[in-house]
Amino acid sequence: MFKRNYKKAMDRFTPSEAVDNKIEKMIEEEGSERSFFKPLKNRNRGTHGVRRFNPALTLGLVLIIFVSLWPLISKGNFQQDFNGTSQNASDIEPINNKDIALGVSYSDIYEIFNDNFLEKRKGAGDYAGKNDDFAKAPLEESMQDNASEKNVGSAAEDKASDSSVDYSGTNIQEEDVDEADIVKTDGRYIYMAVNNKIEVSETDKGELAHLATIDFSEKGLNIREIYLQEDILAIIASKYQGIYHRNNESDSMLKDMIYPMNEDTLVYYFDVTEPSKPKDLGSTEQSGFYLSSRIVDGNLYLVTNKNYYSEIKKDDPRTYIPSYKEGNKERIIKEKDLAIAPGELESSYIVICAYNLESQKCTSSKAILGGGRTVYASKDNIYIAMTKWKEEKDNSVVTRGEETVIIGVSLNNGTLGEPITGTVPGYEIDQFAMDEHKGYLRIVTTENTETYEEVIYKDGSTARIWKGEGKVSNGIYVLDKNLKVVGGLSGLAPEEYVYSVRFFGDIAYFVTFRQVDPLFTVDLSNPERPTLIGSLKIPGFSDYLQGYGEGLLFGFGQSATEEGRVTGLKLSMFDTSNPGDVKEANVKELKGRWSEASSNHKAILANPTKNLIAFAAENHYFIYGYQKDKGFYEKAALSLKDYDYNTRGIYIGDYFYVCTSRGITSYDMNKDFSKTDSIEFSYQ
């Protein structure tokens, strides 16, 4: 039944406008209440058979392959260096050659959910509560009354404000592709998301004045991040819905536990032409928990991941199809905008909606059944990567590893293109593992394979007996505009893991670590033949890499002994004037061991023009400079009352501002960062 329905879903889809109209009418007449049923358990993974090892057959195949490849080897087209193998498209075995299914009908989606997911929800517990019992946040309610080298992407770029004062922006990955954060400034006003409020403050040469508060604390929301685009402030928030009780649990304490069942993402828009009186422009809402977002050319692209735990009804696609709202008007994603990603089926969607900031309207939407984890965007495309397990079984022995499915959607002034997909071995570490250049997508992954034997005992119980520690290696792959792999370099740094990646045009740098920190340099000028041109091994590792002016690469990470024991934070500066012979020009070891900047690039400010490297660590906010003749040197170590995970540093003109959940403090950069002023926020 499933195979027939899945083939039907993957090979033939005809959208029905009649169904779209019916659902629109149903929403208008019945509202948007949804009931909650049974939770989804992890389903069993599928397996694929592999051939048994045959020595004679293997030897014969090796001889055949060697003879076939001799012309390439003799011409130098097949390379192996630094424990890596350069490959082109013909060398790389396709992992999944199925295409994405587009224009999926509601009935096909229903059959997939009904055949594959619902049976696995039985016995999970009884539910109590409606979607408005967990958190009430009516969209129609106005909140106005509550208003009281590639050094871009590397860090804050200098921007010109109305007063021609330069100031820092959010640390972004790509030029002209803005990313949300908890602090934004236009060079005069600072907007902060703190304690489920937006605090608006004015700056004037270090002097500070608090102007207004936009209070969300009684709305049952969780403020995630904000954007500031000219006079529009966009606030991204999460709303939780639904509760249930696990009545089938034997432990009486578990019976009364309340679980969040659903999460939707909202965007509130405010006109801040007059910052002391923010004007509520309305809101939009989108199915799913917040994954990431970008703003390109005045359009907000919001990416969410929608899971379905509730009871589904065939004649009500709202129970299994994502939707979005403009005010109180709910619109379900149309059939022509639905898709199914290739590979093993998932019960979650990636939902992408484009919103025009001036009109606060959704201009385009897509929903792809398959889920996702990591978001990267250029000016022209947005990519969502998801990691899936693949398994191969030989009798009772199972070998499994990870693969990354990439979904690509083009961006065209608020219009989303048809999704396309590609697949590469391994998993990516974060958004910096992906980069688009000259029409090609490049991605760095870590491939981890492990083997176990399935054992079935006489009493029917089962167990897994793991065989060895598994195999780990790393690779870099190049995909064309259709997300087909055209080249790659695999087998790098066996038994080590990727910790950071950065691309600069035709050059890629990435760090792996187990005991020492190899910094690899890959030449990508020929997309079909990536070439490893350098490998520098030093103790420790870098969690984050960024260009720091001509011929320099800054690394923020951890120092370590030669045995791999981490000893504390460190700053590294690499000389990349010769990419084939990278050297560590300077290193600075710090006493602290933890900083948000290790896992969040938005928490670090590194600007070579201002010669600022700034970040919070433990109970201080550190500001360093770098000079070729003296290396790293400390400019300031500003004390924080308590370490605040949500700490940001920005500069406006000659003044530096440290923003925490407690308030803002300003410092004069021309007077050795002496304190100028401060304001505190209310916790009430």
C-alpha positions as CSV (number, residue, x, y, z in Angstrom):
1,M,0.0,0.0,0.0
2,F,2.7,2.4,1.0
3,K,5.0,1.7,-2.0
4,R,2.1,2.3,-4.3
5,N,1.1,5.6,-2.6
6,Y,4.6,6.8,-2.3
7,K,5.4,6.2,-5.9
8,K,2.2,8.0,-6.8
9,A,3.3,10.9,-4.6
10,M,6.8,11.0,-6.1
11,D,5.9,10.6,-9.8
12,R,2.5,12.2,-10.4
13,F,1.0,15.2,-8.7
14,T,-1.8,17.4,-10.0
15,P,-2.7,20.4,-7.8
16,S,-6.4,21.1,-7.4
17,E,-7.6,24.7,-7.2
18,A,-11.0,23.4,-6.2
19,V,-9.5,21.9,-3.1
20,D,-7.6,25.2,-2.4
21,N,-10.9,27.2,-2.6
22,K,-12.7,24.6,-0.4
23,I,-10.1,24.9,2.3
24,E,-10.0,28.7,2.2
25,K,-13.8,28.6,2.7
26,M,-13.5,26.1,5.5
27,I,-11.0,28.3,7.4
28,E,-13.2,31.3,7.1
29,E,-16.3,29.4,8.3
30,E,-14.8,27.3,11.1
31,G,-11.8,29.2,12.3
32,S,-8.5,27.6,12.9
33,E,-8.8,25.5,16.1
34,R,-7.0,22.2,15.9
35,S,-7.3,19.2,18.2
36,F,-4.3,17.3,19.5
37,F,-4.1,13.5,19.5
38,K,-1.1,11.2,20.0
39,P,2.6,12.0,19.8
40,L,4.8,10.6,17.1
41,K,7.4,8.1,18.2
42,N,10.6,7.4,16.3
43,R,9.9,5.1,13.5
44,N,12.1,2.2,12.5
45,R,14.7,3.0,9.9
46,G,14.7,1.3,6.6
47,T,17.6,-0.9,5.4
48,H,19.2,-1.7,2.1
49,G,21.0,-4.9,1.3
50,V,24.7,-5.0,0.4
51,R,26.8,-7.8,-1.2
52,R,28.9,-10.0,0.8
53,F,32.7,-9.7,0.5
54,N,34.2,-12.1,-2.1
55,P,38.0,-11.9,-2.3
56,A,38.3,-13.3,-5.8
57,L,35.5,-11.1,-7.1
58,T,37.0,-8.1,-5.4
59,L,40.5,-8.7,-6.9
60,G,39.0,-9.0,-10.3
61,L,37.0,-5.7,-9.9
62,V,40.1,-3.9,-8.6
63,L,42.1,-5.0,-11.7
64,I,39.3,-3.9,-14.0
65,I,39.0,-0.5,-12.3
66,F,42.7,0.0,-12.4
67,V,42.9,-0.7,-16.1
68,S,39.9,1.6,-16.7
69,L,41.4,4.5,-14.7
70,W,45.0,4.1,-16.1
71,P,44.5,6.8,-18.7
72,L,43.3,9.3,-16.1
73,I,46.1,8.4,-13.7
74,S,48.8,8.7,-16.3
75,K,47.5,12.2,-17.2
76,G,47.5,13.3,-13.6
77,N,43.7,13.7,-13.4
78,F,43.3,11.5,-10.4
79,Q,45.0,12.8,-7.3
80,Q,45.6,11.7,-3.8
81,D,47.3,14.0,-1.3
82,F,47.2,14.7,2.4
83,N,45.1,11.6,3.1
84,G,42.5,12.9,0.7
85,T,41.1,11.7,-2.7
86,S,40.1,14.2,-5.3
87,Q,37.0,13.2,-7.2
88,N,34.8,14.4,-10.0
89,A,31.2,13.5,-10.6
90,S,31.9,10.2,-12.2
91,D,34.0,9.1,-9.1
92,I,31.2,9.9,-6.6
93,E,28.6,7.2,-6.2
94,P,25.1,8.7,-6.2
95,I,23.6,8.4,-2.7
96,N,20.1,9.2,-3.7
97,N,19.2,9.8,-7.3
98,K,15.5,10.4,-6.7
99,D,14.2,13.9,-7.5
100,I,12.1,16.1,-5.2
101,A,8.4,15.7,-5.8
102,L,6.6,19.0,-6.6
103,G,3.0,20.1,-6.6
104,V,1.8,17.4,-4.2
105,S,-1.9,17.0,-3.6
106,Y,-3.4,17.1,-0.1
107,S,-4.8,13.6,-0.6
108,D,-1.4,12.2,-1.3
109,I,0.1,13.9,1.8
110,Y,-2.8,12.5,3.8
111,E,-2.1,8.9,2.6
112,I,1.6,9.2,3.4
113,F,0.8,10.4,7.0
114,N,-1.9,7.8,7.4
115,D,0.1,4.9,6.1
116,N,3.4,5.7,7.8
117,F,3.1,7.8,10.9
118,L,-0.3,7.4,12.7
119,E,0.0,3.8,13.7
120,K,3.2,4.6,15.6
121,R,1.4,7.1,17.8
122,K,-0.8,4.6,19.5
123,G,-0.5,4.2,23.3
124,A,1.5,7.3,23.7
125,G,-1.0,9.0,26.1
126,D,-4.2,10.9,26.4
127,Y,-4.3,14.6,25.6
128,A,-5.9,17.5,27.4
129,G,-6.2,21.1,26.3
130,K,-6.8,23.2,23.2
131,N,-4.2,25.2,21.3
132,D,-5.2,28.3,23.2
133,D,-4.9,26.7,26.6
134,F,-1.1,26.7,26.6
135,A,-0.4,30.2,25.3
136,K,-2.9,32.9,24.3
137,A,-1.4,35.4,21.9
138,P,-4.3,36.8,19.7
139,L,-2.8,38.3,16.6
140,E,-5.4,40.9,16.3
141,E,-4.6,42.5,19.6
142,S,-2.6,45.7,19.2
143,M,0.6,46.0,21.3
144,Q,1.0,49.7,20.7
145,D,-0.2,50.5,24.2
146,N,2.7,48.5,25.6
147,A,5.3,50.7,23.9
148,S,6.9,52.7,26.7
149,E,38.5,39.7,2.2
150,K,35.2,38.7,2.8
151,N,35.2,40.6,5.9
152,V,31.5,41.1,5.4
153,G,29.9,38.1,6.9
154,S,33.0,38.0,8.9
155,A,31.9,40.6,11.3
156,A,30.2,44.0,11.7
157,E,30.6,46.1,8.6
158,D,30.9,49.8,8.8
159,K,27.7,51.5,7.8
160,A,26.9,55.1,7.2
161,S,24.0,56.6,9.3
162,D,22.2,59.8,8.7
163,S,24.8,61.6,10.7
164,S,27.7,59.9,8.8
165,V,28.8,58.1,11.9
166,D,30.1,54.7,11.3
167,Y,28.7,51.8,13.4
168,S,28.7,48.1,13.6
169,G,26.0,45.7,12.4
170,T,25.3,42.1,13.1
171,N,28.0,39.6,12.3
172,I,26.7,38.2,9.0
173,Q,28.0,35.5,6.7
174,E,27.2,37.0,3.3
175,E,27.3,40.6,2.1
176,D,23.8,42.2,1.6
177,V,22.1,39.2,3.3
178,D,21.1,40.4,6.8
179,E,20.7,38.0,9.7
180,A,18.5,38.5,12.8
181,D,20.0,39.0,16.3
182,I,19.0,40.2,19.7
183,V,20.6,43.6,19.3
184,K,20.3,46.0,16.3
185,T,21.3,49.7,15.8
186,D,20.9,52.3,13.1
187,G,23.9,54.4,14.4
188,R,21.8,56.4,16.8
189,Y,19.2,54.1,18.4
190,I,19.8,50.7,20.0
191,Y,17.0,48.1,19.9
192,M,17.4,45.1,22.3
193,A,15.4,41.9,22.7
194,V,15.7,41.2,26.4
195,N,13.4,39.5,29.0
196,N,10.6,39.1,26.4
197,K,10.6,42.9,25.8
198,I,12.1,45.2,23.2
199,E,14.1,48.0,24.9
200,V,14.6,51.1,22.8
201,S,17.5,53.4,23.8
202,E,19.1,56.5,22.3
203,T,22.8,57.2,22.0
204,D,24.6,60.5,21.7
205,K,28.4,60.4,21.8
206,G,28.3,57.9,24.6
207,E,25.4,59.4,26.5
208,L,22.4,57.0,26.9
209,A,18.7,57.6,27.3
210,H,16.0,54.9,27.5
211,L,13.0,55.8,25.2
212,A,10.5,53.0,25.1
213,T,9.6,49.4,25.9
214,I,7.6,47.1,23.8
215,D,6.3,44.5,26.3
216,F,5.5,40.9,25.2
217,S,5.8,39.4,28.6
218,E,2.0,38.8,29.0
219,K,1.5,37.5,25.6
220,G,2.7,34.0,26.2
221,L,5.5,34.4,23.6
222,N,9.2,33.9,23.5
223,I,11.1,36.6,21.7
224,R,13.8,35.0,19.5
225,E,15.5,37.7,17.4
226,I,14.9,41.0,15.7
227,Y,15.6,42.9,12.5
228,L,15.9,46.6,11.8
229,Q,15.4,47.7,8.2
230,E,15.3,51.5,7.9
231,D,12.2,52.5,9.9
232,I,10.8,48.9,10.2
233,L,11.5,46.8,13.3
234,A,10.6,43.2,12.8
235,I,10.4,41.0,15.9
236,I,10.5,37.2,15.6
237,A,8.7,35.3,18.4
238,S,7.6,31.7,19.2
239,K,4.2,30.7,20.5
240,Y,3.6,27.3,22.1
241,Q,0.3,25.6,21.9
242,G,-1.4,22.5,23.4
243,I,-0.9,20.3,26.4
244,Y,-1.4,16.7,27.2
245,H,-1.0,14.2,30.0
246,R,0.9,10.9,29.7
247,N,-1.8,8.9,31.5
248,N,-0.3,5.6,30.5
249,E,2.9,6.2,32.6
250,S,3.2,4.0,35.7
251,D,5.0,6.7,37.6
252,S,2.4,9.0,39.1
253,M,4.7,12.0,38.8
254,L,4.8,11.5,35.0
255,K,1.1,11.3,34.7
256,D,0.7,15.0,35.5
257,M,3.5,16.3,33.3
258,I,2.6,18.9,30.8
259,Y,4.3,18.9,27.4
260,P,4.4,21.7,24.7
261,M,2.7,20.1,21.7
262,N,3.1,22.6,19.0
263,E,5.1,25.7,18.2
264,D,4.4,28.5,15.7
265,T,6.5,31.4,14.7
266,L,5.2,35.0,14.6
267,V,6.7,38.2,13.3
268,Y,5.5,41.5,14.7
269,Y,6.1,44.7,12.7
270,F,6.6,48.1,14.2
271,D,7.2,51.5,12.5
272,V,10.0,53.2,14.5
273,T,10.1,56.4,12.5
274,E,9.6,57.9,16.0
275,P,11.6,55.5,18.2
276,S,10.0,56.8,21.4
277,K,6.6,55.8,20.1
278,P,6.8,52.5,18.2
279,K,3.7,52.0,16.0
280,D,2.2,48.5,15.7
281,L,1.8,47.6,12.0
282,G,0.4,44.1,12.6
283,S,1.8,40.6,12.6
284,T,2.2,37.5,10.6
285,E,2.3,33.9,11.8
286,Q,3.8,30.7,10.3
287,S,3.5,27.0,11.2
288,G,6.4,25.5,12.9
289,F,9.3,26.3,15.3
290,Y,11.8,28.9,14.3
291,L,14.8,27.6,12.4
292,S,16.3,30.7,10.9
293,S,15.7,33.7,8.7
294,R,17.3,36.2,6.3
295,I,16.5,39.6,4.8
296,V,17.4,40.3,1.2
297,D,16.4,43.4,-0.7
298,G,13.6,44.3,1.8
299,N,12.1,40.8,1.9
300,L,12.1,38.7,5.0
301,Y,12.5,35.0,4.4
302,L,11.4,33.0,7.4
303,V,12.3,29.3,7.7
304,T,10.4,27.1,10.2
305,N,10.3,23.3,10.9
306,K,6.7,22.1,11.4
307,N,6.1,18.7,13.2
308,Y,2.7,17.1,13.3
309,Y,1.6,15.4,16.5
310,S,-2.1,15.9,16.3
311,E,-4.9,13.8,15.0
312,I,-5.3,14.3,11.2
313,K,-8.6,14.4,9.3
314,K,-8.7,13.7,5.6
315,D,-11.3,16.4,4.9
316,D,-9.4,19.0,6.9
317,P,-5.9,19.5,5.5
318,R,-5.2,22.0,8.2
319,T,-4.5,19.1,10.4
320,Y,-1.5,17.9,8.3
321,I,-0.6,20.8,5.9
322,P,1.3,23.9,7.2
323,S,-0.2,27.4,7.0
324,Y,0.5,31.1,7.5
325,K,-1.5,34.0,8.8
326,E,-1.7,37.7,8.0
327,G,-3.4,39.2,11.1
328,N,-6.3,36.7,11.8
329,K,-6.6,35.5,8.2
330,E,-5.2,31.9,7.9
331,R,-4.1,30.6,4.6
332,I,-3.1,27.0,4.1
333,I,-0.1,26.3,1.8
334,K,-1.5,25.5,-1.6
335,E,-0.9,22.1,-3.3
336,K,1.2,23.7,-6.0
337,D,3.6,24.9,-3.3
338,L,4.0,21.6,-1.6
339,A,6.9,19.2,-2.1
340,I,8.4,15.9,-0.8
341,A,12.1,15.7,-0.3
342,P,13.8,12.5,-1.6
343,G,14.9,9.7,0.8
344,E,13.3,8.4,3.9
345,L,10.0,10.0,4.7
346,E,9.7,12.4,7.6
347,S,6.7,13.7,9.5
348,S,7.9,17.2,9.6
349,Y,8.0,20.0,7.0
350,I,10.4,22.8,6.1
351,V,8.2,25.9,5.7
352,I,9.6,28.9,3.9
353,C,7.6,32.1,3.6
354,A,8.6,35.5,2.1
355,Y,7.2,38.6,3.7
356,N,7.4,42.1,2.3
357,L,8.5,44.4,5.0
358,E,6.7,47.4,3.7
359,S,3.3,45.7,3.2
360,Q,3.7,43.0,5.9
361,K,2.2,40.6,3.5
362,C,3.3,37.0,2.5
363,T,4.3,37.2,-1.1
364,S,5.3,33.5,-1.6
365,S,5.4,30.3,0.4
366,K,6.7,26.7,0.1
367,A,6.4,23.6,2.4
368,I,8.7,20.6,1.8
369,L,7.9,17.4,3.7
370,G,11.3,16.2,5.0
371,G,12.4,18.5,7.8
372,G,15.7,20.4,8.1
373,R,18.4,21.7,10.4
374,T,20.9,24.2,9.0
375,V,20.1,27.3,6.9
376,Y,22.5,29.1,4.6
377,A,21.5,31.9,2.2
378,S,23.2,33.9,-0.6
379,K,21.5,36.8,-2.3
380,D,20.0,34.5,-4.9
381,N,19.3,31.2,-3.1
382,I,18.4,29.8,0.3
383,Y,19.6,26.3,1.2
384,I,18.3,24.0,4.0
385,A,20.4,21.0,5.0
386,M,19.1,18.0,6.9
387,T,21.0,15.0,8.1
388,K,19.6,11.5,7.7
389,W,20.9,8.1,8.6
390,K,21.4,5.6,5.9
391,E,21.8,1.9,6.7
392,E,23.1,-1.1,4.8
393,K,22.4,-4.6,6.1
394,D,24.2,-7.8,5.4
395,N,22.4,-10.5,7.3
396,S,22.5,-9.4,10.9
397,V,25.4,-6.9,10.4
398,V,24.3,-3.3,9.9
399,T,26.6,-0.5,8.7
400,R,25.1,3.0,9.1
401,G,26.3,6.5,8.4
402,E,25.0,10.0,7.9
403,E,24.2,11.8,4.7
404,T,23.1,15.4,4.1
405,V,20.1,16.2,2.0
406,I,20.2,19.8,0.7
407,I,17.1,21.7,-0.3
408,G,17.7,24.7,-2.5
409,V,15.1,27.5,-3.2
410,S,15.8,30.5,-5.4
411,L,15.0,34.0,-4.1
412,N,13.7,36.6,-6.5
413,N,12.5,39.8,-4.9
414,G,10.0,38.0,-2.6
415,T,9.2,35.1,-4.9
416,L,10.4,31.6,-4.0
417,G,11.4,29.3,-6.8
418,E,10.6,25.6,-7.1
419,P,12.7,23.5,-4.6
420,I,15.5,21.4,-5.8
421,T,17.6,18.8,-3.9
422,G,21.0,17.3,-3.7
423,T,22.8,14.8,-1.4
424,V,26.3,14.5,-0.1
425,P,28.0,12.1,2.3
426,G,28.3,13.0,6.0
427,Y,26.9,15.9,8.0
428,E,27.6,19.6,8.0
429,I,28.6,21.4,11.2
430,D,26.8,24.8,10.7
431,Q,25.8,27.4,8.1
432,F,29.5,28.3,7.4
433,A,30.0,24.8,6.1
434,M,28.1,25.9,3.0
435,D,28.9,28.6,0.5
436,E,27.8,29.7,-3.0
437,H,30.2,31.0,-5.5
438,K,30.0,31.5,-9.3
439,G,26.8,29.3,-9.5
440,Y,28.2,26.4,-7.4
441,L,27.4,25.4,-3.9
442,R,30.3,24.1,-1.9
443,I,29.9,22.1,1.4
444,V,32.2,20.6,3.9
445,T,31.1,17.5,5.8
446,T,32.2,14.9,8.4
447,E,31.4,11.3,7.4
448,N,30.9,9.0,10.4
449,T,30.2,5.3,9.8
450,E,29.6,2.6,12.4
451,T,28.9,-1.1,12.3
452,Y,26.8,-3.2,14.7
453,E,25.3,-6.7,14.8
454,E,21.7,-7.2,15.6
455,V,21.2,-10.0,18.1
456,I,17.9,-11.7,18.8
457,Y,17.7,-13.7,22.1
458,K,15.5,-16.7,22.8
459,D,13.0,-14.6,24.8
460,G,12.5,-12.3,21.7
461,S,14.5,-9.4,23.1
462,T,17.1,-7.7,20.9
463,A,20.4,-6.0,21.3
464,R,23.1,-4.3,19.3
465,I,26.7,-5.3,19.6
466,W,28.9,-2.6,18.3
467,K,31.9,-3.5,16.3
468,G,34.9,-1.2,16.8
469,E,34.7,2.6,17.2
470,G,33.5,3.4,13.7
471,K,35.2,5.3,10.9
472,V,35.4,9.1,10.7
473,S,36.7,11.2,7.8
474,N,35.9,14.5,6.2
475,G,35.3,15.9,2.7
476,I,34.4,18.8,0.6
477,Y,31.9,18.6,-2.3
478,V,30.9,21.0,-5.1
479,L,27.3,21.0,-6.5
480,D,26.1,22.7,-9.6
481,K,23.0,24.9,-10.0
482,N,20.8,21.8,-10.0
483,L,22.5,20.5,-6.8
484,K,24.2,17.7,-8.6
485,V,27.6,16.8,-7.3
486,V,30.3,17.7,-9.9
487,G,33.4,17.3,-7.8
488,G,34.7,16.5,-4.4
489,L,37.6,15.8,-2.1
490,S,37.1,13.0,0.5
491,G,39.0,10.9,3.1
492,L,40.5,14.0,4.8
493,A,41.7,13.9,8.4
494,P,40.7,10.3,9.4
495,E,39.3,10.0,12.9
496,E,38.9,13.8,13.3
497,Y,35.9,16.1,13.1
498,V,35.2,19.4,11.4
499,Y,35.1,22.3,13.9
500,S,34.9,25.4,11.6
501,V,34.8,26.3,8.0
502,R,35.2,29.5,5.9
503,F,35.2,30.1,2.2
504,F,36.9,33.0,0.4
505,G,36.2,32.9,-3.3
506,D,38.0,29.9,-4.8
507,I,39.7,29.0,-1.5
508,A,38.2,27.1,1.4
509,Y,39.7,26.8,4.9
510,F,38.4,24.3,7.4
511,V,39.6,23.0,10.8
512,T,39.4,19.5,12.1
513,F,40.3,18.3,15.6
514,R,40.9,15.3,17.8
515,Q,44.3,15.9,19.3
516,V,45.8,18.7,17.2
517,D,44.2,21.3,14.9
518,P,44.8,20.7,11.2
519,L,43.9,23.8,9.2
520,F,43.2,22.6,5.6
521,T,43.4,24.8,2.5
522,V,41.5,23.6,-0.6
523,D,41.7,25.2,-4.0
524,L,38.2,25.2,-5.6
525,S,39.1,27.1,-8.8
526,N,38.2,24.0,-10.8
527,P,34.9,22.9,-9.4
528,E,35.3,19.4,-10.9
529,R,38.6,18.9,-9.2
530,P,39.0,20.4,-5.8
531,T,42.6,20.2,-4.7
532,L,44.1,20.2,-1.2
533,I,47.0,22.6,-1.3
534,G,47.9,23.0,2.4
535,S,47.6,21.5,5.8
536,L,48.8,23.2,9.0
537,K,48.8,21.2,12.3
538,I,48.9,23.1,15.6
539,P,47.5,22.3,19.1
540,G,43.9,23.2,19.8
541,F,41.2,24.2,17.4
542,S,39.2,27.1,16.0
543,D,35.4,27.1,16.4
544,Y,35.1,30.2,14.2
545,L,37.1,31.6,11.3
546,Q,36.9,35.0,9.7
547,G,39.0,37.1,7.3
548,Y,40.8,39.9,9.1
549,G,42.1,42.1,6.3
550,E,44.4,41.3,3.4
551,G,46.2,38.0,3.9
552,L,45.0,37.3,7.4
553,L,42.6,34.7,8.8
554,F,41.3,35.1,12.4
555,G,40.4,32.1,14.5
556,F,38.4,31.9,17.7
557,G,38.5,28.6,19.6
558,Q,40.2,26.5,22.2
559,S,43.8,25.8,23.1
560,A,44.7,22.2,23.9
561,T,47.6,20.0,24.8
562,E,49.3,17.7,22.3
563,E,47.2,14.9,23.7
564,G,44.0,16.8,22.9
565,R,43.0,18.0,26.4
566,V,41.3,21.4,26.1
567,T,42.9,24.1,28.4
568,G,41.0,27.3,27.6
569,L,40.0,29.9,25.0
570,K,42.5,31.1,22.4
571,L,42.8,33.6,19.6
572,S,44.7,32.7,16.5
573,M,45.8,34.7,13.5
574,F,46.9,32.9,10.4
575,D,49.0,34.3,7.6
576,T,47.2,33.3,4.4
577,S,49.1,35.5,2.0
578,N,50.2,32.2,0.4
579,P,47.2,29.9,0.7
580,G,49.3,26.9,-0.1
581,D,51.6,27.6,2.9
582,V,49.5,29.0,5.7
583,K,51.3,29.8,8.9
584,E,50.1,30.7,12.4
585,A,51.3,34.2,12.8
586,N,50.3,34.7,16.4
587,V,48.3,33.0,19.2
588,K,46.8,34.4,22.4
589,E,45.7,32.0,25.1
590,L,43.0,33.1,27.6
591,K,42.2,32.0,31.1
592,G,38.4,31.5,30.5
593,R,37.1,28.3,29.0
594,W,33.7,29.2,27.7
595,S,32.2,31.9,25.5
596,E,29.0,32.2,23.6
597,A,31.1,33.2,20.6
598,S,32.4,29.6,20.4
599,S,29.0,28.5,19.2
600,N,27.3,31.7,18.0
601,H,29.1,33.9,15.4
602,K,26.7,36.8,16.2
603,A,28.3,37.1,19.7
604,I,31.7,38.2,18.3
605,L,32.7,41.4,16.7
606,A,35.8,41.4,14.6
607,N,36.5,44.4,12.5
608,P,39.9,45.0,10.9
609,T,39.1,48.6,9.9
610,K,38.5,49.5,13.6
611,N,41.0,46.9,14.7
612,L,38.5,45.4,17.2
613,I,38.1,41.8,18.3
614,A,35.4,41.8,21.0
615,F,33.5,39.1,22.8
616,A,32.2,38.1,26.2
617,A,33.8,35.3,28.1
618,E,33.0,34.2,31.6
619,N,32.4,37.4,33.6
620,H,34.2,39.9,31.3
621,Y,33.8,41.5,28.0
622,F,37.1,41.4,26.3
623,I,38.3,43.8,23.5
624,Y,41.5,43.0,21.7
625,G,43.5,44.5,18.8
626,Y,46.0,42.9,16.5
627,Q,49.2,44.3,15.0
628,K,51.6,42.4,12.8
629,D,54.7,43.4,14.9
630,K,53.1,42.8,18.3
631,G,50.4,40.2,17.7
632,F,47.2,40.2,19.8
633,Y,47.0,42.8,22.6
634,E,44.3,43.6,25.1
635,K,42.5,46.9,24.8
636,A,40.0,46.4,27.6
637,A,38.6,43.7,29.9
638,L,35.3,45.1,31.0
639,S,33.7,43.6,34.1
640,L,30.2,42.1,33.9
641,K,28.1,41.8,37.0
642,D,27.1,38.3,36.1
643,Y,27.9,36.4,32.9
644,D,25.1,37.0,30.5
645,Y,24.6,34.5,27.6
646,N,22.9,37.3,25.6
647,T,25.7,39.8,25.6
648,R,26.6,41.9,22.5
649,G,29.1,44.6,21.8
650,I,28.7,47.3,19.2
651,Y,30.4,50.5,18.3
652,I,28.9,53.8,17.2
653,G,31.5,56.4,16.2
654,D,34.2,56.6,18.8
655,Y,32.1,54.8,21.5
656,F,31.7,51.2,22.4
657,Y,28.5,49.8,23.9
658,V,28.2,46.6,25.9
659,C,24.6,45.4,25.8
660,T,23.3,42.8,28.3
661,S,20.0,41.7,29.7
662,R,20.6,44.1,32.6
663,G,21.2,47.2,30.5
664,I,23.7,49.1,28.3
665,T,27.1,50.6,29.3
666,S,29.1,52.9,27.0
667,Y,32.8,53.4,26.8
668,D,35.1,55.9,25.1
669,M,37.4,54.1,22.7
670,N,39.7,57.2,22.5
671,K,40.2,57.2,26.3
672,D,41.3,53.6,26.9
673,F,37.6,52.4,27.1
674,S,36.8,54.5,30.1
675,K,33.2,54.3,31.2
676,T,31.0,57.1,29.8
677,D,27.4,56.2,30.8
678,S,25.0,53.4,31.6
679,I,21.3,52.5,31.9
680,E,19.5,49.6,33.5
681,F,16.4,47.7,32.4
682,S,13.5,46.8,34.6
683,Y,12.9,43.1,35.2
684,Q,9.2,43.7,35.9
